């Protein structure tokens, strides 16, 4: 009994850490994830070719050549649509993740939200072991050890996604969502970007769409309600990156996620995304677009969302 209780506490604590929490890494560079010679590697596995899907205009081999210089021993390489996957996981799991998490996110984002698709290949590194993941990140990317997400990140300046795979976390869906919003809506405020990615990370693929479901990210919201520290939707939508990625990041990620899930259940998430993207210059917070869509002032929307959060009994 005691052992099971400790495992549950560990899982809850891990969730509260969030994805990509950062203290001094700007949003424009990190999302929470040459010399002239070409290094030839003999230890690389290439046994996933049957799932490969490529587009003629994209330079997969160039990306592979560039990353072969830093590639850890024994990783498989798979070209898949807008990505090259470097995986330290076993071949069966790698195949499954490409065929489900990656395929579903790409189909859902390109089919329902984004009109501008990636024009460059993005490498995705998949690790199972945390120590290998951390060692690789510290060696190759300018991220302080204290700022490394336990699960992964999309580093925009390097155009790379690095994931430490945990079966229950959904980090691949989360980070690929960031990649697509970066191409389509690069000015998207971080509250929306992180909420959208967090919604997709715990979802089911149905009829070409990712449908966000209940997630234990709700825990910080419940704690804030209980402690009388819950703050409004309006405040969250007005946060800058310094505030969003600060000590309350788990609260803001969760609040944004459940606001977007509220819109999803009303059938309005796609409309809100596209309206906000296309009218961003009119209101960079997204508040006026939300008020127009719901035909309510932000204060009333906040009350509705608070009741929505309280309605979950899980």
N, C-alpha and C positions, 0 to 999 in steps of 0.2 A: 504493500500500500504506500509506504513512504517513498519507495523508488518511483512508483508511478506518479506520485504528487510532484516529485522533483522534476521529472520529465515534462509534466504539464507546465510547471513554472518556467522551465527553460524555454519552451516553445512560445509562451506568452511574452517573455522578456525579449526573445529574438524578434518577434513581430513588432514590438513597440520600438525597436531600433530603427524600423522603417527601411526604406531603400534609398541609398545615396545621400544620407545625412551628411552635411558639410558645414564647416564653420567659416572657412575663408576661401573656398573655391567658388569662383563666380559661376552663375548659371550658364553664361555664354560658353563655358568650356566643359563643364562636367555635369552629367546627369546621372542622381542617385534616387554611371559607372562610371645618309647612305654613301656607302662607298660605291665604286663602280662595279665591283665584282658581284656575281650571283653565287650564293652559297648553295652547294648541292648536298642534299641530305639523303642518306640511304636508309634511315630508320623510320621514315614517314609511311603510315599506312594509307592506302588509297582504295579501300574495299567498299566504299559506299557509292560507287559511280552510278548504280541503278536508280538512285533517287535524285541524281543531279538534274537541275533545270537551269538553263542559262539563256541570256539574252545577247544577241550579236554585238550590240553597241558597248557592252560593259567589259572592262579590262580585268578579268579575274586573274589571269596569269601574272600580271604586273603586281597585283596585291599579294599574291602568293610569293613571288620573288622577294618583294620588300619585307614581308613578315618572316620569311624563312631564316632571316638573320637573328631573330629573337625567339623563334619557335622552340618551346621545350621539347625534350626527347619524346618520341613515340606518339605524337598527336596525329589523328586522322585529318584529312582535308576533304571537304565537300563543297562544291559550288552549288548554291541554291538561290536562284532568282537574284535579289539585290545584295546577296551576302556570300562570303566564303566562311565556312564553319571550320575552325580548328578545334578539335575535341580531344580531351583527355579521358572522356568517358568511354565505356565499352561500345562496340559497334551497334549492338542491338538497341541500347538506350539512345545513342546518338541518332540513329535512324528514326526512332519513335519521336524524339523531340523535334526533328526537322519536319517530319510528316504530320505532326499535330501542332505543337505550340507555335512553331515558326510559320507553317503554312496557314494556320487559322488566323494568326495576327495579320499576316500580309494580305490575305483575302478580305478580312473584315475592314482593315484600314483603307485599302485601295478601292474596295467595292462600295463603301458607304460614307467615307469621310473625306479622303484626300483627293485633290485634283492634280496636284504636283507631286510626282513620284520621285524617288531617289534617282539621281543620274550618275552616281558613283557607287562602286562596290564597297560595302562595309564589312570588315572582318569581325567575326564573333568568336571569342575564345570561351570554351566551356571547360570548367574544372569541377571535379567532385571533391577533392581534398582542399580544405581551407588553407592549410599551410602552403601548398603549392600555388594556390590562387594568390595569396598574400605576397609570397616571394616574387612571383611574376609581376604583380602590380608595382611593388616597391622598386624593382629593378628597372622597369621600362617606362613607368608613367609618373608624372610629377604630382603625386598624391601623398600627403603625409599619412603615416600609419594610423593615426587616430581618426583620420577622415575616410578610411577605406570602408565602404559599405560591406557588411557580411555577405551580401548576396550578389552584388554586381553594379555596373554603371555603364553609361554611354558617355565617353569622353569626346566631346564635339570637335575640339581642335585637332585631335588625332583621327577622327572618324573611326572609332573602334568601340566595340561592345565587349566587355569582359564579365562573365557570369560565373559565380560559384553555385553550381546547381544544387538545389535542395528540393526534394520532390513536392513538398506542399506549398512552395513559395510563389511560383509563377513569375520568376524573374525574367525569363526569356520573353514572355508576352509583354512585361512591363517595359523592358529596354527597347524592344523592337517598336513598340508604340511611340517611344521617344524619337526613334529614328524617322518614323513617318511624319510625325508632327513637325519635326525640324525641317523637313523638306517642304511641307505644305504650308505651315503656319509658324515661321521662325520667330515671329514677335510674340507668340502666345505667352502670356504671363505664367510664371512658374506654378502658381496655385492650380491653374487649369491643367498644365502639362503633367504635374505630379498626380493630380486627382484622376485624370483620364488614364494614365499608365497604371495607377493603383486599381482602378475599376477593372481594367482588362486582365490584370494579373490573376484575379479570382473570377473566372467566367466560364461559360459553356458556349461552344460554337453551335449555333442553330440557324439554319437557312441562310448561311452566308454572313452571319453576324456573330460577334462576341457579346453575350448577354451577361453583364456583371451580376454577381450573386453576393449573398451575405459573406462578410469577411470579418475576421477578428480584429481588423484595424478599428473596429468600432470601440474597442476597449478604452482608448484615450478619451473618446467623446463621453462615454459613460462615467469615467472617472472625473472629468471636468464638470459634468452635470451634478454629480454627487458632491463634489467639493465646492460648488458654486463658483467655478472659474471658467465656465463655458462662455465663449465670446461669439459675437454675431457672424453670420455669413458675410455681411458687409465688411467687417474688419478683415476677415480672411481674404476677400477679393481685393482689398486695398494694400495687402502686405507687399513689401519689397523683398528681394531675395535674402537680404541680411536677416530679416525677421522670419521669413518662411523656413529657412534652413537653420534656425537657431534651436534653442532648447525645447521649443514647442512644435518642432517639425512633425512629430508623430500625430499631434492634434490636427494640424493644418492638412496634412496628407489625408487623414481620415475624414475631416469635415468636407473637403473638396470631393473626395470619393463618394460620399453619401449624398451630397448635393447632386452630383452627376447621375448617380443611381436613381435618385428621385426623378430627375428629368427623363431618364431612360424608361422608367415605369409609366410615365405619362406619354411616351412616344415622342419626346421632344429633344432628345439628346443630339441627334444628327442635325436638326434644324438649328439648335443653339450653336453647335460647333461652326457650322457654315455661316450663320449670321454674324457671329462674333468675329470670325476670320475676315469676312468681307467688309465689316464695318468697324474694324479695330481702331482706325484713326478717329472715329467719332467718340469712342469711350474705351480707353485702354484697360479699364478694370473689368469690363464685361457686365457691369451692374445694370446700366440702362437697357442693354440688349435683353438681359434676363427679365427685367421688369416689363418690358414690352411683350416678350414672349408669353409670360404668365399673366399679364394684365393685372399686376399687383405691385404695390410699392415694396422695396427691399425689406422693410420691417415685417410686413405680412409674410413674405417669402421665408424670412428667418424663422418665424413662428411655425410655419408649415413644416419646414425641414427639421426643426427641433422635435416636433411631434412625430415625424417620420422616423427619426432616429430612435425615439423612445418606443416605437411600435414593435421593434424587433425583440423577440423573446429568447432567441438562441443564447 
